[in-house]
Amino acid sequence: VVVDARGRIADLNLAAQHLLGMSRASALGQAAAQALDAVPGLAALADNQEITEAEIALEDDRGCRWYRIVSSPLEDGRGFHLGSLLVLHETTELRLAQDRLIQHEQTAATLRERERVARDLHDSIGQVLGYVSLQAEATRALLAAGKTAAADAQLARLAGVARDAHADVREFILELRAAPSDRRTLVDALQQYLDGFGQNYSLRTALVVAPEFEQERLTPEAQSQLFRIIQEALNNARKHGNAKAVQVRLEEADGQARVVVQDDGRGFDTEALARSGGGGLGLQFMRERARALGGQIEVDAAPGRGTRVVVLVP
């Protein structure tokens, strides 16, 4: 569609005629504000004297159709404004393909999480139950031999193992309930998880989302991986840092998603950690997940100053 400097239709092709529901003869000379009224926002783009892009959805007999609009100013050789050229490209099939890709990613992420949970249950709860079974048999043998003091000590250890297993089960349940999904965004999942985490372990938790943070641009896989990284950082703060308060901040930095997990725990010596090979399994776990997203992790800590974990994801 060509709009002249007076805001009137100067020309339009057959595709535009079909979209607007008018012939070329009836459209020529009409005010763009009226002629383009069938397409919301199109007339406003025609008034713009800069290159502008927008995306709109229109309903027709085929259902909802998506269009990408590019508005370009028209000028003569001396730079005088002559009007605007509006070009509409239908992007419905592209959007449908993107939706299918997102659904595929969500399904794949769900399957990976199921496999991970199965491994975790086997490696933690499964091993604990195996240990309890063996030690229970050993305790019976001690009782049969009349060694009640040794049996009592063994039972005390078993009670401690059972308490730890109970805490792990609660953690699994909280994780599964709060994880991001096609019905729950990263922010919603984190808020739910932090609320439960704070209640379960008597910690003060806070989630801060910067105004510029756009979770929509993160793929379902990226949201899931970030959630697991944050979860691991929180568990490290609880188990190893003896923290009383933790804060999770989501923000943007140089076009990247930036996640900061800060706790008030006892911290640790990062130089000693580097000399020992870069940390335990928890930190390696977080780094591997960040690398899988093309991102990186920075850990800032010192004895008595708490720990600050920063994750950057493109």
GUDO-948371 format. One record per residue: x, y, z of N, C-alpha, C in turn; residue in three letters. Coordinates in steps of 0.1 Angstrom, whole numbers, padded with zeros to 4 digits, always signed. Example, Ala and Ser with C-alpha at 12.3 -4.5 7.8 and 13.67 -1.06 7.14 Angstrom:
BEGIN
+0132-0057+0078+0123-0045+0078+0132-0033+0078ALA;+0128-0022+0071+0137-0011+0071+0129+0000+0079SER;
***
This chain:
BEGIN
+0009-0012+0000+0000+0000+0000+0009+0012+0000VAL;+0006+0022-0009+0013+0034-0010+0004+0046-0005VAL;+0009+0053+0005+0002+0065+0010+0010+0077+0007VAL;+0003+0088+0001+0010+0100-0002+0012+0109+0010ASP;+0019+0120+0007+0022+0129+0018+0010+0136+0025ALA;-0001+0136+0018-0014+0141+0023-0022+0131+0031ARG;-0016+0119+0032-0023+0108+0040-0034+0101+0032GLY;-0033+0101+0019-0043+0095+0010-0037+0083+0003ARG;-0046+0073+0000-0041+0061-0007-0037+0065-0021ILE;-0024+0062-0025-0020+0064-0039-0019+0052-0047ALA;-0018+0040-0041-0017+0028-0049-0018+0016-0039ASP;-0023+0005-0044-0023-0008-0036-0024-0019-0046LEU;-0018-0030-0043-0018-0042-0052-0030-0051-0049ASN;-0031-0062-0056-0042-0071-0055-0043-0077-0041LEU;-0032-0081-0035-0032-0087-0022-0037-0077-0012ALA;-0033-0064-0013-0038-0054-0004-0053-0052-0006ALA;-0058-0052-0018-0072-0051-0021-0080-0062-0014GLN;-0075-0074-0015-0082-0085-0009-0082-0084+0006HIS;-0071-0080+0012-0070-0079+0026-0079-0068+0032LEU;-0079-0056+0025-0087-0045+0029-0102-0046+0025LEU;-0105-0055+0016-0119-0056+0012-0124-0045+0003GLY;-0115-0039-0005-0119-0029-0014-0111-0029-0027MET;-0117-0024-0038-0110-0024-0051-0100-0012-0051SER;-0091-0013-0061-0081-0002-0063-0088+0011-0066ARG;-0098+0010-0075-0105+0022-0079-0112+0029-0068ALA;-0118+0021-0059-0126+0027-0048-0116+0032-0037SER;-0104+0026-0036-0095+0030-0025-0087+0043-0029ALA;-0083+0044-0042-0075+0056-0046-0081+0069-0042LEU;-0073+0077-0035-0077+0091-0031-0084+0091-0017GLY;-0087+0079-0012-0093+0079+0001-0083+0082+0012GLN;-0088+0088+0023-0079+0091+0034-0075+0077+0040ALA;-0062+0076+0043-0056+0063+0048-0063+0059+0061ALA;-0066+0069+0069-0072+0066+0082-0085+0059+0081ALA;-0092+0062+0070-0105+0055+0068-0103+0042+0060GLN;-0095+0043+0049-0093+0031+0040-0086+0019+0047ALA;-0077+0023+0056-0069+0012+0063-0075+0008+0077LEU;-0087+0013+0079-0094+0011+0092-0096-0004+0095ASP;-0097-0012+0084-0100-0026+0086-0088-0034+0092ALA;-0076-0028+0092-0064-0034+0098-0060-0025+0109VAL;-0062-0029+0122-0059-0021+0133-0044-0017+0134PRO;-0042-0004+0136-0028+0001+0137-0021+0004+0124GLY;-0027+0000+0112-0020+0002+0099-0020+0017+0096LEU;-0031+0024+0098-0031+0038+0095-0021+0046+0103ALA;-0019+0042+0116-0009+0049+0124+0005+0047+0119ALA;+0008+0035+0113+0021+0033+0107+0023+0041+0095LEU;+0013+0044+0088+0014+0052+0075+0018+0066+0079ALA;+0015+0071+0091+0019+0085+0094+0033+0086+0099ASP;+0039+0074+0102+0053+0074+0107+0063+0077+0096ASN;+0072+0086+0099+0082+0090+0089+0095+0083+0091GLN;+0095+0072+0098+0107+0064+0100+0103+0049+0097GLU;+0114+0041+0094+0111+0027+0091+0106+0021+0104ILE;+0095+0014+0103+0088+0009+0115+0083-0005+0112THR;+0084-0014+0121+0079-0028+0120+0068-0031+0130GLU;+0059-0039+0127+0049-0043+0137+0043-0057+0132ALA;+0036-0063+0141+0030-0076+0138+0015-0076+0143GLU;+0006-0080+0135-0008-0079+0138-0015-0093+0136ILE;-0026-0095+0142-0034-0107+0139-0048-0102+0134ALA;-0052-0109+0123-0065-0106+0117-0074-0118+0116LEU;-0086-0117+0117-0096-0128+0116-0102-0127+0102GLU;-0102-0139+0095-0109-0140+0082-0116-0154+0082ASP;-0121-0158+0070-0128-0170+0069-0119-0182+0072ASP;-0106-0180+0072-0097-0191+0075-0093-0192+0089ARG;-0097-0182+0097-0094-0181+0111-0084-0170+0114GLY;-0076-0171+0124-0067-0161+0128-0054-0161+0119CYS;-0051-0150+0112-0039-0149+0104-0030-0138+0109ARG;-0017-0141+0108-0007-0132+0114+0000-0125+0102TRP;+0003-0112+0104+0010-0104+0094+0021-0096+0100TYR;+0032-0095+0093+0043-0086+0097+0042-0074+0087ARG;+0042-0062+0093+0041-0049+0086+0054-0042+0087ILE;+0058-0037+0075+0070-0028+0075+0066-0015+0068VAL;+0067-0004+0075+0064+0009+0070+0077+0017+0067SER;+0078+0021+0054+0091+0028+0050+0087+0042+0044SER;+0094+0052+0049+0091+0066+0043+0096+0066+0028PRO;+0088+0074+0020+0092+0076+0006+0097+0091+0005LEU;+0109+0093-0001+0115+0106-0002+0120+0108-0016GLU;+0120+0121-0021+0126+0123-0034+0141+0125-0032ASP;+0147+0129-0043+0162+0131-0043+0167+0142-0034GLY;+0158+0151-0031+0162+0162-0022+0159+0159-0007ARG;+0153+0148-0005+0150+0144+0009+0136+0148+0014GLY;+0128+0153+0004+0114+0158+0008+0105+0145+0010PHE;+0097+0146+0020+0088+0134+0023+0077+0134+0013HIS;+0075+0122+0006+0065+0120-0004+0053+0111+0001LEU;+0056+0104+0011+0046+0095+0016+0052+0083+0023GLY;+0044+0072+0023+0049+0060+0030+0045+0047+0021SER;+0054+0037+0022+0051+0024+0016+0049+0014+0027LEU;+0037+0008+0027+0034-0002+0037+0034-0016+0030LEU;+0042-0025+0036+0044-0038+0030+0039-0048+0041VAL;+0030-0057+0037+0025-0067+0047+0029-0081+0042LEU;+0035-0088+0051+0039-0102+0048+0032-0111+0057HIS;+0025-0121+0052+0018-0131+0061+0028-0140+0067GLU;+0027-0141+0080+0036-0149+0088+0029-0160+0096THR;+0017-0164+0092+0009-0174+0099+0017-0187+0100THR;+0021-0192+0089+0028-0205+0089+0041-0205+0097GLU;+0048-0194+0096+0060-0193+0105+0057-0193+0119LEU;+0046-0186+0123+0042-0186+0138+0037-0200+0142ARG;+0030-0207+0133+0025-0220+0136+0037-0230+0138LEU;+0047-0228+0129+0059-0236+0130+0067-0234+0143ALA;+0067-0221+0147+0074-0217+0160+0066-0223+0171GLN;+0053-0223+0171+0045-0228+0181+0047-0244+0183ASP;+0048-0250+0171+0051-0265+0171+0065-0268+0177ARG;+0074-0259+0174+0088-0261+0179+0088-0259+0194LEU;+0081-0249+0199+0080-0246+0214+0073-0258+0221ILE;+0063-0264+0215+0056-0275+0221+0065-0287+0221GLN;+0073-0289+0210+0083-0300+0210+0093-0298+0221HIS;+0098-0286+0223+0108-0283+0233+0102-0286+0247GLU;+0090-0282+0249+0083-0284+0262+0082-0299+0265GLN;+0078-0307+0254+0077-0321+0256+0090-0327+0259THR;+0101-0323+0251+0114-0329+0253+0119-0325+0267ALA;+0117-0313+0272+0121-0309+0285+0114-0317+0296ALA;+0101-0320+0294+0094-0328+0303+0100-0342+0304THR;+0103-0348+0293+0108-0361+0293+0122-0361+0300LEU;+0130-0351+0297+0143-0350+0304+0142-0349+0319ARG;+0132-0341+0323+0130-0339+0337+0125-0352+0344GLU;+0117-0360+0337+0113-0373+0342+0125-0382+0344ARG;+0133-0382+0334+0145-0391+0335+0154-0386+0347GLU;+0155-0373+0348+0164-0368+0359+0158-0371+0373ARG;+0145-0370+0374+0138-0373+0387+0140-0388+0390VAL;+0139-0396+0380+0140-0411+0382+0155-0414+0386ALA;+0165-0407+0380+0178-0409+0384+0181-0404+0399ARG;+0175-0393+0402+0177-0387+0415+0171-0396+0426ASP;+0159-0401+0423+0152-0410+0432+0160-0422+0434LEU;+0166-0428+0424+0174-0440+0425+0186-0437+0433HIS;+0193-0426+0430+0206-0423+0436+0204-0418+0450ASP;+0193-0412+0454+0192-0407+0468+0182-0416+0476SER;+0169-0416+0473+0160-0424+0481+0162-0439+0480ILE;+0165-0443+0468+0168-0457+0466+0180-0462+0474GLY;+0190-0455+0474+0202-0459+0481+0200-0458+0496GLN;+0192-0448+0501+0189-0446+0515+0181-0458+0520VAL;+0171-0462+0512+0163-0474+0516+0171-0486+0516LEU;+0180-0488+0507+0189-0499+0507+0198-0500+0520GLY;+0203-0488+0523+0211-0487+0535+0203-0490+0548TYR;+0191-0484+0548+0182-0487+0560+0179-0502+0561VAL;+0176-0508+0550+0173-0523+0551+0185-0531+0556SER;+0197-0528+0552+0209-0535+0556+0212-0532+0571LEU;+0210-0519+0575+0213-0516+0589+0202-0521+0598GLN;+0190-0522+0594+0179-0528+0602+0182-0542+0605ALA;+0187-0550+0595+0191-0564+0597+0203-0565+0607GLU;+0212-0555+0606+0224-0555+0615+0219-0552+0629ALA;+0209-0543+0630+0204-0540+0644+0197-0552+0650THR;+0189-0559+0642+0183-0571+0647+0193-0581+0652ARG;+0204-0582+0645+0215-0592+0649+0221-0587+0663ALA;+0223-0574+0664+0228-0569+0677+0218-0572+0688LEU;+0206-0570+0686+0196-0572+0696+0195-0587+0700LEU;+0196-0595+0690+0196-0610+0692+0208-0614+0701ALA;+0219-0607+0699+0231-0610+0706+0232-0603+0720ALA;+0221-0596+0723+0221-0589+0736+0229-0576+0737GLY;+0233-0571+0725+0241-0559+0725+0232-0547+0724LYS;+0225-0544+0734+0215-0533+0733+0220-0519+0731THR;+0232-0517+0738+0238-0503+0736+0242-0501+0722ALA;+0248-0511+0715+0252-0509+0701+0240-0508+0692ALA;+0229-0516+0696+0217-0515+0688+0210-0502+0689ALA;+0211-0496+0701+0205-0483+0703+0212-0472+0695ASP;+0225-0473+0695+0233-0463+0687+0230-0465+0672ALA;+0228-0477+0668+0225-0480+0654+0211-0474+0650GLN;+0202-0476+0659+0188-0471+0657+0188-0455+0656LEU;+0197-0449+0665+0198-0434+0664+0203-0430+0651ALA;+0213-0437+0645+0218-0434+0632+0207-0436+0621ARG;+0199-0446+0623+0189-0449+0613+0178-0438+0614LEU;+0175-0433+0626+0165-0422+0627+0170-0410+0620ALA;+0183-0407+0621+0188-0395+0614+0188-0397+0599GLY;+0191-0409+0594+0190-0411+0580+0175-0410+0575VAL;+0166-0415+0583+0152-0413+0579+0147-0399+0579ALA;+0152-0391+0588+0149-0376+0588+0154-0370+0575ARG;+0166-0373+0572+0172-0367+0559+0164-0372+0547ASP;+0160-0385+0547+0153-0390+0535+0139-0383+0534ALA;+0133-0380+0546+0120-0373+0546+0122-0359+0540HIS;+0133-0352+0544+0136-0339+0539+0138-0339+0524ALA;+0145-0350+0519+0147-0351+0504+0134-0353+0497ASP;+0125-0361+0503+0112-0364+0496+0104-0351+0496VAL;+0104-0343+0506+0097-0330+0506+0103-0321+0495ARG;+0116-0321+0494+0123-0313+0484+0118-0318+0470GLU;+0118-0331+0467+0113-0336+0454+0099-0331+0451PHE;+0090-0332+0461+0076-0329+0459+0075-0314+0456ILE;+0082-0306+0463+0082-0291+0461+0087-0288+0447LEU;+0098-0295+0443+0104-0292+0430+0095-0296+0419GLU;+0088-0307+0420+0079-0312+0409+0067-0303+0408LEU;+0062-0298+0420+0050-0289+0420+0053-0275+0414ARG;+0066-0271+0416+0069-0257+0413+0076-0255+0399ALA;+0081-0266+0393+0088-0265+0381+0081-0258+0370ALA;+0088-0250+0362+0082-0243+0350+0075-0253+0341PRO;+0064-0249+0335+0057-0258+0325+0050-0249+0315SER;+0042-0256+0306+0035-0248+0297+0023-0240+0303ASP;+0020-0243+0316+0010-0235+0323+0016-0226+0334ARG;+0029-0227+0336+0035-0219+0347+0048-0213+0342ARG;+0050-0200+0343+0062-0193+0338+0073-0195+0348THR;+0085-0191+0344+0096-0192+0352+0094-0183+0365LEU;+0089-0171+0363+0087-0162+0375+0077-0169+0385VAL;+0066-0174+0379+0056-0180+0388+0061-0192+0395ASP;+0069-0200+0388+0075-0212+0393+0085-0209+0405ALA;+0093-0199+0402+0103-0195+0412+0096-0190+0425LEU;+0086-0182+0423+0079-0176+0434+0073-0187+0443GLN;+0067-0197+0436+0061-0208+0444+0072-0216+0451GLN;+0082-0219+0444+0093-0227+0450+0100-0219+0461TYR;+0102-0206+0460+0108-0199+0471+0099-0198+0483LEU;+0086-0197+0481+0077-0197+0492+0078-0210+0500ASP;+0077-0221+0492+0078-0234+0499+0091-0237+0505GLY;+0102-0232+0498+0116-0234+0503+0117-0227+0517PHE;+0113-0215+0517+0114-0207+0530+0106-0213+0541GLY;+0094-0218+0538+0086-0224+0549+0092-0238+0553GLN;+0097-0246+0544+0102-0259+0548+0115-0258+0556ASN;+0123-0247+0553+0136-0247+0560+0138-0234+0569TYR;+0127-0227+0571+0127-0215+0580+0138-0205+0575SER;+0137-0202+0562+0146-0192+0556+0138-0180+0551LEU;+0144-0168+0551+0137-0157+0545+0141-0157+0530ARG;+0131-0157+0522+0134-0157+0507+0127-0145+0501THR;+0133-0141+0489+0128-0130+0482+0131-0132+0467ALA;+0121-0128+0459+0123-0128+0444+0121-0114+0439LEU;+0131-0109+0432+0131-0096+0427+0132-0097+0411VAL;+0122-0092+0404+0122-0092+0390+0123-0078+0384VAL;+0134-0075+0378+0136-0062+0372+0126-0059+0361ALA;+0122-0046+0360+0112-0043+0349+0116-0047+0335PRO;+0129-0047+0332+0134-0050+0319+0135-0064+0316GLU;+0133-0073+0326+0135-0087+0324+0123-0093+0316PHE;+0125-0099+0305+0115-0105+0296+0116-0120+0296GLU;+0109-0127+0304+0110-0141+0305+0105-0148+0292GLN;+0096-0141+0285+0090-0146+0273+0101-0150+0262GLU;+0112-0143+0262+0122-0145+0252+0131-0158+0255ARG;+0129-0163+0267+0136-0175+0271+0128-0187+0266LEU;+0135-0197+0260+0128-0209+0255+0124-0217+0268THR;+0114-0227+0266+0110-0235+0277+0122-0243+0283PRO;+0131-0247+0274+0143-0254+0279+0152-0245+0287GLU;+0154-0232+0283+0162-0223+0290+0155-0220+0304ALA;+0142-0218+0304+0135-0216+0317+0137-0228+0327GLN;+0136-0240+0321+0137-0252+0329+0152-0253+0335SER;+0162-0250+0327+0176-0251+0331+0179-0241+0341GLN;+0174-0228+0339+0176-0218+0349+0170-0221+0362LEU;+0158-0227+0362+0151-0231+0374+0160-0241+0382PHE;+0166-0250+0375+0174-0261+0382+0187-0254+0387ARG;+0193-0245+0380+0205-0238+0385+0202-0231+0398ILE;+0191-0223+0397+0187-0215+0409+0184-0225+0421ILE;+0177-0236+0418+0174-0245+0428+0186-0251+0435GLN;+0196-0254+0427+0209-0259+0432+0216-0249+0441GLU;+0216-0236+0436+0222-0226+0444+0215-0224+0457ALA;+0202-0225+0457+0195-0224+0470+0198-0235+0479LEU;+0199-0247+0474+0202-0259+0482+0216-0258+0488ASN;+0225-0253+0480+0239-0251+0485+0239-0241+0496ASN;+0231-0230+0495+0230-0220+0505+0225-0226+0518ALA;+0215-0235+0517+0209-0241+0529+0218-0251+0535ARG;+0223-0260+0527+0231-0272+0532+0245-0268+0536LYS;+0252-0260+0528+0266-0258+0530+0269-0244+0536HIS;+0260-0234+0532+0263-0220+0537+0257-0217+0550GLY;+0248-0225+0555+0240-0222+0567+0234-0208+0566ASN;+0228-0205+0555+0222-0192+0553+0209-0191+0560ALA;+0206-0178+0564+0193-0175+0570+0184-0168+0560LYS;+0189-0162+0550+0182-0154+0540+0188-0156+0526ALA;+0180-0157+0516+0184-0157+0502+0175-0149+0493VAL;+0182-0143+0483+0174-0135+0474+0178-0139+0460GLN;+0167-0140+0451+0169-0143+0437+0165-0131+0429VAL;+0174-0126+0420+0171-0115+0412+0171-0119+0397ARG;+0161-0115+0390+0161-0117+0375+0162-0104+0368LEU;+0171-0102+0359+0173-0089+0352+0179-0091+0338GLU;+0181-0080+0331+0187-0081+0318+0201-0073+0319GLU;+0211-0078+0312+0224-0072+0312+0230-0074+0298ALA;+0232-0063+0290+0238-0064+0277+0231-0074+0268ASP;+0218-0074+0268+0210-0083+0259+0210-0098+0264GLY;+0214-0100+0276+0214-0114+0282+0205-0114+0294GLN;+0199-0126+0297+0192-0128+0309+0203-0130+0320ALA;+0201-0123+0331+0210-0123+0342+0203-0127+0355ARG;+0208-0138+0361+0202-0143+0374+0212-0142+0385VAL;+0208-0136+0396+0217-0134+0407+0210-0141+0419VAL;+0218-0150+0426+0213-0157+0438+0223-0153+0449VAL;+0218-0145+0459+0226-0140+0469+0221-0146+0483GLN;+0231-0151+0491+0227-0155+0504+0236-0149+0515ASP;+0232-0150+0527+0239-0144+0539+0246-0155+0547ASP;+0250-0166+0540+0256-0177+0547+0271-0174+0551GLY;+0278-0185+0554+0292-0183+0559+0301-0182+0547ARG;+0297-0185+0535+0306-0183+0524+0317-0193+0524GLY;+0327-0191+0515+0338-0200+0514+0349-0193+0506PHE;+0361-0199+0506+0373-0194+0499+0373-0198+0485ASP;+0370-0189+0476+0369-0192+0462+0383-0196+0456THR;+0393-0190+0461+0407-0194+0456+0410-0208+0460GLU;+0407-0212+0472+0409-0226+0476+0401-0235+0468ALA;+0389-0231+0465+0380-0239+0457+0385-0242+0443LEU;+0391-0231+0437+0397-0232+0424+0409-0242+0424ALA;+0417-0240+0435+0429-0249+0436+0425-0264+0437ARG;+0414-0266+0443+0409-0280+0446+0403-0286+0433SER;+0401-0278+0423+0395-0284+0411+0382-0278+0407GLY;+0378-0267+0413+0366-0259+0408+0353-0262+0415GLY;+0353-0269+0426+0341-0271+0434+0336-0285+0434GLY;+0325-0287+0442+0319-0300+0443+0309-0302+0431GLY;+0302-0313+0433+0292-0317+0422+0282-0307+0420LEU;+0277-0300+0430+0267-0290+0429+0271-0279+0419GLY;+0283-0273+0421+0288-0262+0413+0290-0267+0399LEU;+0296-0279+0397+0298-0285+0384+0284-0287+0377GLN;+0274-0291+0384+0261-0293+0379+0256-0280+0373PHE;+0257-0269+0381+0252-0256+0376+0260-0251+0364MET;+0273-0253+0364+0281-0249+0352+0278-0256+0340ARG;+0275-0269+0341+0272-0277+0329+0258-0273+0324GLU;+0249-0270+0332+0236-0265+0327+0237-0252+0321ARG;+0245-0243+0326+0247-0230+0320+0254-0231+0307ALA;+0264-0240+0306+0271-0242+0293+0261-0247+0282ARG;+0252-0256+0287+0242-0262+0277+0234-0251+0271ALA;+0232-0240+0278+0224-0228+0273+0233-0218+0266LEU;+0246-0221+0265+0255-0211+0259+0258-0200+0268GLY;+0256-0202+0281+0259-0192+0291+0270-0195+0300GLY;+0271-0187+0311+0282-0189+0320+0278-0186+0335GLN;+0286-0190+0344+0283-0188+0358+0295-0182+0365ILE;+0293-0172+0374+0303-0166+0382+0299-0168+0397GLU;+0309-0172+0405+0306-0174+0419+0315-0164+0427VAL;+0309-0156+0435+0317-0146+0443+0314-0149+0458ASP;+0324-0153+0465+0322-0157+0479+0334-0154+0487ALA;+0333-0153+0500+0344-0152+0509+0339-0157+0523ALA;+0348-0162+0531+0344-0167+0544+0337-0155+0552PRO;+0325-0158+0557+0318-0148+0565+0310-0138+0557GLY;+0311-0138+0544+0304-0128+0536+0293-0133+0527ARG;+0290-0146+0529+0279-0151+0521+0284-0155+0507GLY;+0275-0159+0498+0278-0164+0485+0269-0157+0475THR;+0275-0153+0463+0267-0147+0453+0270-0154+0440ARG;+0259-0160+0434+0260-0168+0422+0253-0160+0411VAL;+0261-0157+0400+0256-0150+0389+0255-0158+0376VAL;+0244-0159+0370+0242-0167+0358+0239-0158+0346VAL;+0246-0159+0335+0243-0151+0323+0239-0161+0312LEU;+0228-0158+0306+0223-0167+0295+0219-0158+0283VAL;+0224-0161+0271+0221-0153+0259+0206-0153+0256PRO;
***
